[in-house]
């Protein structure tokens, strides 16, 4: 198996292969999509007609796909069946485009961000103590409807697979369903990150009708803890009701929990509640001291606590009806040290088997500026929502050029440059949370003080 993987890696890393793939990785005005995506549609039989350049792209891509399938012991029919799903095809097109543009790197850089998290408004109905956006009132310069629609056009053209509308509270923006519907029509997987308090049955139906497939709903503890953390009495019950309505109406539901010293002991109980509610994922969110979170930085859990939490999540994964995930990049390193067969990532639990380490280094840890970027309500672009370093703005910047050539993004993709991680054997798997480094030290290439290997550094901060 590993010999086949090496042959495949050598093939796609070959300069001639990359040049051929790059020649067909541009956007096709006639077919209305990236040529790679059109080629994949032709390959799986999702379309029968295309311009001659896109048909040529299919002939170039086909042998690469078949060699890759062979390396992973997948038949051609199995490969075609998997990529009949349009979102998987869009993601695969981004992978191929990334190989053409950046080569086979550790960790991997796709040809477009797999996900863009877009704070569509900073208006909000809660007053969360840890809010990275310091949300409450909308900004005066938030993108208009027309500007937001144009941004969706540009994200689709770039090849973005997922748009997650966040905030603030995205459900209070009046045109939110116009935007979600438009993104879905463009073939983008649409998610909403919400506090859940506004998800009535009627709201759930409206979201379903408007192209929303995935809901991330925040729940930061049991009743008393959650209400105190979110700043509004009674919001726990409203959030739980929102989760029930989301599950009832068939959304993929991820419950997220920002873990601090206030709710650390309640994590198992919240997981049990999620199991009873029938959600799909539970995700531990790393606390990052930014926005209003700077006022409660002392509530950040210690490296020892984080390590115990990640081990508990990993060990419980095999027993739970849920997928248990974490935004902490150290989660993949914990998995390798537990000798498990699953790589947990921000997006998914990947069954890796014997190719565990190789695939883990390919996927990598922190994805800021590498797997995703964030858009603020006024169009400012940052590496992630917790990382308030503006690198551009959708009103003025070419997104394709930004993704390929931005100096901050390129530095974030090079784990050898990260202080304290450059010598760590897990740097390609993890690399630490760059947002935590930036918010603690003002330098995104500094160490993540939450890592157990940086315990001494953490102790200098808390003292």
Secondary structure, DSSP 8 states (H G I E B T S, - for coil): -HHHHHHHHHHHHSHHHHHHHHHT-SEETTTTEEHHHHHHHHHHTS-S---HHHHHHHHHHHHHHHHHHHHTT--HHHHHHHTTSHHHHHHHHHHHHHHHHH-S-SS---SS-SEEEEE---B-S---TT-TT--BS--TT---HHHHHHHHHHHHHHT--EEEEESS-GGGSTTHHHHHHHHHHTT-EEEEEE-STT--HHHHHHHHHTTEEEEEEE--SSHHHHHHHHTSTTHHHHHHHHHHHHHHTT-EEEEEEE--TTTGGGHHHHHHHHHHHT-SEEEEE-----GGGGGGGGG---HHHHHHHHHHHHHHHTTSSSEEEES-THHHHHHHHTT-SEEE-SS-EEE-GGGHHHHHHHH-S--BTTTEEEE-TTSEEEEETTEEEEEEETTT--HHHHHHH-HHHHHHH-GGGSTTTTT-TTTTT----HHHHHHHHS-TTS--TTSGGGHHHHHHHH-
